[in-house]
Amino acid sequence: MSIKGNFLWGSATAAYQCEGGWDEDGKGLNEWDVFNHESSLNINNEDGDVASDFYHRYKEDIDLMAEGNQNTYRFSISWARIIPRGVGEVNPKGIEYYNNVINYCLEKGITPNVTLFHYDLPNEMAKIGGWENRNVVDAFNQYAKVCFENFGDRVKIWSTINEPRYYAYCSYVVGNYPPNYKADFGRFWNVLYNLMLGSAKAVESYKELGLKGIIGVVHDNGNVELDPDTKEKELVKLRADIFYNRMVLDTAVFGKMPAELNKVLKDNNVDASFIYEEDIPYFEKGKIDYIGLNLYNRQYVTDYSEGETEIFHNNKGKGSKSKEGIRIKDLFETSFDPDVRRNLWGREVYPKCMYNALKEINAKYGDILVYVTENGCGQYETPDENGYVKDTERIEICSEFIDYMLQAREEGVNVQGYYMWSSMDLYSWINGYEKRYGIVRVDFKNNNRRIPKESYYWYKALIAAKRGI
């Protein structure tokens, strides 16, 4: 199943990162509200209380999308704005707000693409163990049903969860996202499993309602590529691919977990008792209609060498020399390719991974519909005296990514949409506000004034040139 019409060209945001209005109109606390207000691990001392103020300025932002030739907008719903405590009473003001956003998108000819969960777990759910607790899986399914019943007549593209693997990774391995566990692979695998179970149950609920649309999951795809010097090539590829990709995509597309999962869990010294036989039918019934890919980088790996597990992550940007990567004891480790440049946050800048990932998806999962639900370029920016930003580097990098996407499409990959991250400057999680992704500048020190960047006008022209593909 696919959405009829032209290729979807749009941009994306997430509720906590752009909305603000953190305690307005009956919204409950989410775990990021509490983390940013109370934790010493909020290293930049920033929060999303106001963020880009999309809560009050959504019409202005959607107008800019429409003026920029975008025909779709991907955004997430704040669970705590709909159901303040995560379970129980529904907040009518939350329903009203998202109805207003959806209706205004449609008025402007913009197809809404709605994500149910983008990192911002209601705090009452966090307090009972978050996604480690199977009760949260069922609470998420009830929340999903509320959204489907209230918005499903107009929203035709849904995704259940944004980046289940990366959410679990940052929260339970890197430890920079709440609840801030470090290198806890038992919790990581348990949470990832429960996220996929929650996704499957929500997909089943959507299909039971008989709504006329499609539903998928959004995955932070990092296609696994091996350092040529890797000795145990097949084993390293298997372990890394299940860790980075297949636990999400096999489960969501095929309706069953990877056959080799238990072997990888054993090699990772993880007890698999969180897997329940009675969950199998939910996975089978919860197969997705499309894959959303958030695509920025590959995973370049080699054999585990020696030493304890170590995570390399850089949330300090230019203030750190750290390169992004990991060594997982007895499994595999990141290899660092000297021929590929890295950004100021230590991540590879390698646009060809777009082509490689899409071709690999096609080879593994066939003709399934794919949307590139996020792609972009984070950077530091200095505006001119009028607030205008010349972000030529973003244009160059994103142009390469898009060219590789279109090449894969020409070669038969069923990719039918591209979303620039992000619609406007926003809160970049633990990186705060200095790291900017938007194609529209938000002047956070001057009443959140919007100023389209060079990339906004480039993207507008690109969409005009590609109409009808």
C-alpha positions in Angstrom: 0.0 0.0 0.0 1.2 3.5 -0.7 -0.1 7.1 -0.7 -1.2 8.0 -4.2 0.2 11.1 -5.8 3.6 12.7 -6.3 6.7 12.1 -4.4 6.5 13.6 -0.9 9.0 16.4 -0.2 8.8 17.8 3.3 10.5 18.5 6.6 10.3 17.1 10.1 10.2 18.0 13.8 9.5 16.3 17.1 7.1 17.6 19.8 9.5 18.2 22.7 12.1 19.7 20.4 9.9 22.4 18.9 6.6 22.9 20.7 7.4 24.5 24.0 4.2 25.1 26.0 5.6 22.5 28.4 3.0 23.0 31.1 0.2 24.7 29.1 -3.4 23.6 28.6 -3.3 20.5 30.8 -0.2 18.9 29.4 1.5 16.5 31.8 5.2 16.2 32.6 7.4 14.0 30.4 10.7 12.6 31.3 12.6 15.3 29.4 10.8 18.0 31.4 12.0 16.4 34.6 15.5 15.6 33.3 16.2 19.1 32.0 14.9 20.8 35.1 16.6 18.6 37.7 19.5 16.5 36.4 23.2 17.5 36.5 23.6 15.5 33.4 21.8 18.3 31.4 25.3 19.4 30.4 24.2 22.5 28.4 21.6 23.6 31.0 19.0 24.0 28.3 15.5 22.8 28.2 12.4 22.6 25.9 10.1 24.7 28.0 9.7 27.2 25.1 11.9 25.5 22.4 10.9 26.9 18.9 7.4 27.9 20.3 5.7 25.9 17.6 2.8 25.4 20.1 1.8 29.0 19.5 3.4 29.6 16.1 2.4 26.5 14.1 0.5 28.4 11.5 3.5 30.6 10.7 5.7 27.5 10.4 3.3 25.6 8.2 2.9 28.7 6.0 6.6 28.7 5.5 6.5 25.0 4.5 3.8 25.6 2.0 5.6 28.7 0.6 8.7 26.5 0.3 6.8 24.0 -2.0 6.7 21.3 0.7 3.7 18.9 0.4 4.2 17.0 3.6 5.1 17.6 7.2 6.4 15.0 9.7 5.8 15.8 13.3 5.2 13.9 16.6 2.4 14.0 19.1 3.3 14.5 22.8 1.9 11.5 24.7 1.7 13.6 27.9 -0.2 16.4 26.1 -2.9 13.8 25.1 -2.9 11.7 28.3 -1.1 13.7 31.0 -0.3 10.8 33.3 0.4 8.3 30.4 -2.8 6.4 31.3 -6.3 7.4 32.2 -7.9 10.7 31.6 -7.6 12.2 28.1 -6.8 16.0 27.9 -9.4 17.6 25.5 -7.1 20.7 25.0 -4.4 18.3 23.7 -6.8 16.8 21.2 -7.9 20.3 20.2 -4.3 21.4 19.6 -3.3 18.5 17.3 -6.7 18.8 15.5 -5.8 22.4 14.8 -2.3 21.5 13.5 -3.6 18.7 11.3 -6.4 20.8 9.9 -4.1 23.6 9.1 -1.7 21.3 7.3 -4.6 20.0 5.1 -5.8 23.5 4.5 -2.3 24.4 3.1 -2.1 21.2 1.0 0.4 19.5 3.3 0.1 15.8 4.1 0.6 15.2 7.8 2.9 12.3 8.7 2.4 11.7 12.4 4.7 9.9 14.8 3.2 8.7 18.1 6.4 8.5 20.2 9.5 10.5 19.7 11.5 10.0 22.9 9.2 12.1 25.2 7.8 9.4 27.6 5.2 10.7 30.1 7.0 11.0 33.5 4.4 8.9 35.3 5.4 6.1 32.9 9.1 6.8 33.5 8.5 6.5 37.2 7.3 2.8 36.9 10.4 1.8 34.9 9.6 3.3 31.5 9.8 0.8 28.6 11.4 -1.8 30.8 7.9 -2.3 32.3 5.5 -4.2 30.1 2.6 -2.2 31.5 4.0 0.8 29.5 3.6 -1.3 26.3 -0.1 -1.6 26.9 -0.4 2.0 28.0 1.3 3.1 24.7 -1.3 1.0 22.8 -4.2 2.7 24.6 -2.7 6.1 23.8 -2.2 5.1 20.2 -5.9 4.1 19.9 -6.9 7.5 21.3 -4.8 9.2 18.6 -6.1 6.9 15.8 -9.7 7.5 16.9 -9.4 11.3 17.1 -7.1 12.0 14.1 -7.2 8.9 11.9 -9.9 10.2 9.6 -7.5 12.9 8.3 -4.0 11.5 9.1 -3.1 9.0 6.4 0.6 8.3 7.3 1.4 7.2 10.8 4.6 5.9 12.5 4.5 4.2 15.8 7.9 4.9 17.3 10.8 7.1 16.3 14.1 5.3 16.3 13.5 2.5 18.9 17.1 1.3 18.6 18.6 4.7 19.1 16.3 5.7 21.9 17.2 2.5 23.8 20.9 3.0 22.9 21.1 6.6 24.2 19.1 5.9 27.3 20.7 2.6 28.4 24.1 2.3 26.7 25.4 5.9 26.1 23.5 7.1 29.2 23.1 10.7 27.9 19.3 10.4 27.6 17.0 9.7 30.6 17.0 7.4 32.5 20.8 7.6 32.0 22.0 4.0 32.3 25.5 3.4 30.9 26.5 0.2 29.1 23.5 -1.7 30.5 22.9 -4.2 27.7 20.4 -6.2 29.7 18.1 -3.1 29.9 19.0 -2.1 26.3 17.7 -5.3 24.8 14.7 -5.5 27.1 13.6 -2.0 26.3 14.2 -2.5 22.5 12.1 -5.6 22.6 9.3 -3.9 24.5 9.4 -0.9 22.1 9.0 -3.3 19.1 6.2 -5.1 20.9 4.5 -1.7 21.6 4.9 -0.8 17.9 3.4 -4.1 16.8 0.4 -3.8 19.1 -0.2 -0.3 17.9 0.0 -1.4 14.2 -2.5 -4.2 15.0 -4.9 -1.7 16.7 -4.7 0.7 13.7 -5.6 -2.1 11.3 -8.4 -3.3 13.5 -10.0 0.1 13.2 -10.1 -0.2 9.4 -8.7 3.3 8.8 -7.7 4.3 5.3 -4.0 5.0 5.7 -0.6 3.4 6.2 1.4 2.8 9.4 5.1 2.1 9.8 8.1 2.5 12.2 10.9 5.0 11.9 14.4 3.4 12.1 17.8 5.1 12.5 19.3 3.1 9.7 23.0 2.7 9.8 23.9 0.1 7.2 26.7 -2.0 8.5 30.0 -1.9 6.5 33.1 -3.9 7.4 36.6 -2.6 7.7 38.5 -4.7 5.0 40.9 -5.9 7.7 38.0 -7.6 9.7 39.0 -11.2 10.3 35.6 -12.8 11.3 33.7 -11.0 8.6 30.4 -13.0 8.7 30.2 -13.1 12.5 30.9 -9.4 13.0 28.4 -8.5 10.2 25.8 -10.6 11.8 26.2 -9.3 15.3 26.4 -5.6 14.2 23.5 -5.9 11.8 21.2 -7.4 14.5 22.3 -4.8 17.0 21.9 -1.8 14.6 19.2 -2.8 12.2 17.6 -6.2 12.1 16.1 -6.3 15.6 14.0 -3.4 14.4 13.4 -4.1 10.7 13.1 -7.9 10.7 10.6 -7.7 13.6 8.6 -4.9 12.0 8.6 -6.1 8.3 8.6 -9.9 8.7 6.6 -10.0 12.0 9.3 -12.1 13.7 12.6 -11.4 15.4 15.9 -12.4 13.8 16.5 -16.1 14.0 20.0 -15.5 15.3 18.9 -13.1 18.1 19.4 -15.6 20.9 23.0 -16.3 19.8 23.8 -12.5 19.7 22.2 -12.0 23.2 24.3 -14.9 24.5 27.5 -13.4 23.0 26.5 -10.1 24.6 26.0 -11.9 28.0 22.4 -10.9 28.1 19.6 -13.0 29.7 16.8 -13.4 27.2 14.0 -14.0 29.8 12.3 -10.8 28.7 11.2 -12.6 25.5 7.7 -14.2 25.9 6.3 -16.9 23.7 2.8 -15.3 24.0 4.1 -12.2 22.2 4.7 -14.0 18.9 1.2 -13.4 17.6 1.4 -9.7 18.2 4.6 -9.4 16.2 2.9 -11.5 13.4 -0.2 -9.2 13.3 1.8 -6.0 13.7 3.7 -6.0 10.4 4.3 -2.5 9.0 3.2 -1.0 5.7 6.3 1.1 5.2 9.8 1.8 6.6 10.7 5.2 7.7 14.5 5.7 7.6 16.3 8.4 9.5 19.5 8.3 7.6 22.7 10.2 8.5 25.5 7.7 8.6 26.7 4.1 8.2 28.1 1.8 10.9 31.7 1.0 10.1 32.8 -1.9 12.2 35.5 -4.6 12.8 36.4 -7.4 15.2 36.4 -6.7 18.9 40.0 -6.2 19.9 40.5 -6.0 23.7 39.4 -4.2 26.8 36.1 -3.5 28.4 33.0 -2.1 26.6 33.5 1.6 25.9 31.2 4.1 24.3 32.5 7.1 22.3 30.0 9.9 22.1 30.3 13.6 21.6 27.6 16.0 22.9 30.1 18.8 23.3 30.7 19.5 19.6 33.8 21.7 18.9 34.6 21.4 22.6 35.6 17.7 22.2 37.8 15.6 20.0 35.8 12.4 20.6 34.7 10.4 17.6 31.3 8.6 17.6 31.6 4.9 18.0 31.6 1.9 20.4 33.5 -1.1 21.5 31.3 -3.9 22.8 33.3 -6.6 24.6 33.2 -9.9 22.8 30.9 -8.6 20.0 32.5 -6.0 17.7 33.8 -2.5 17.7 33.7 0.7 15.5 36.5 1.1 13.1 37.6 4.6 12.1 38.1 5.3 8.4 40.7 8.0 8.0 39.5 8.7 4.4 36.0 9.8 5.6 35.6 13.2 7.2 33.7 13.8 10.4 31.5 16.6 11.6 32.2 18.6 14.8 30.3 16.0 16.8 32.5 13.2 15.7 30.1 11.5 13.3 31.1 10.5 9.8 29.9 12.6 6.9 29.4 10.0 4.2 26.4 10.7 1.9 26.9 7.5 -0.1 25.5 5.6 2.8 22.1 6.8 1.6 22.5 4.8 -1.6 24.0 1.8 0.2 21.4 1.7 2.9 18.4 2.0 0.4 19.8 -0.7 -1.8 20.4 -3.0 1.1 16.8 -2.4 2.4 15.6 -3.4 -1.0 17.7 -6.5 -1.2 16.6 -7.7 2.3 13.0 -6.6 2.4 11.9 -6.4 -1.2 9.6 -3.7 -2.7 8.4 -2.3 0.6 7.5 1.4 0.6 10.3 3.6 2.1 10.2 7.2 3.2 13.5 8.9 4.2 11.9 10.4 7.3 15.0 12.4 8.4 18.1 13.5 6.8 20.0 16.7 7.4 23.1 18.4 8.6 23.8 19.8 12.1 26.2 22.8 12.3 27.1 26.0 14.2 25.9 29.1 12.4 26.6 32.8 12.4 23.8 35.0 10.9 24.5 38.3 9.1 23.2 41.6 10.5 19.7 40.8 9.2 19.6 37.3 10.8 20.1 35.6 7.4 22.2 32.4 7.4 24.3 31.2 4.4 24.4 27.5 5.2 26.2 26.4 2.0 27.8 23.3 3.7 24.3 22.0 4.6 23.2 22.5 1.0 26.2 20.7 -0.4 25.9 17.7 2.0 22.1 17.3 1.7 22.4 17.6 -2.1 24.7 14.6 -2.2 22.4 12.6 0.1 19.4 13.4 -2.2 21.3 12.6 -5.3 22.2 9.2 -3.9 18.5 8.6 -2.8 17.3 9.4 -6.3 19.9 7.1 -7.9 18.6 4.3 -5.7 15.1 5.1 -6.7 15.9 5.0 -10.4 17.4 1.6 -9.7 14.1 0.3 -8.4 14.1 1.1 -4.7 10.5 2.0 -3.7 11.4 5.3 -1.9 8.6 7.8 -2.2 9.4 10.6 0.2 12.1 12.7 1.7 11.9 14.8 4.9 14.6 17.4 5.7 15.6 17.5 9.4 14.5 20.0 10.4 11.7 22.4 9.5 13.1 25.1 11.7 15.9 25.4 14.3 14.9 23.5 17.5 16.2 22.0 20.7 18.7 19.3 19.7 18.2 17.1 22.8 21.4 17.0 25.0 23.2 19.3 22.5 20.9 22.2 23.3 20.3 25.0 20.9 23.8 25.8 19.5 23.7 22.8 17.2 21.3 23.8 14.5 19.6 21.7 11.9 16.8 23.9 10.6 16.3 25.3 7.1 14.6 28.2 8.9 16.5 30.1 11.5 14.9 30.7 14.8 16.3 33.7 16.7 15.9 32.3 20.2 17.0 35.6 21.7 14.6 37.8 19.7 11.1 36.5 20.2 11.8 33.3 18.3 11.7 35.2 15.0 11.7 33.1 11.9 14.2 33.8 9.1 14.5 31.4 6.2 18.1 30.3 5.5 19.9 29.9 2.2 19.0 26.2 2.4 15.3 27.0 2.6 15.4 28.7 -0.8 17.6 25.9 -2.2 15.2 23.2 -1.0 12.2 25.2 -2.4 13.9 25.3 -5.8 14.9 21.7 -5.7 11.3 20.6 -5.0 10.0 22.7 -7.9 12.6 21.1 -10.2 11.7 17.6 -9.1 7.9 17.9 -9.3 6.4 14.9 -10.9 9.2 12.4 -10.3 
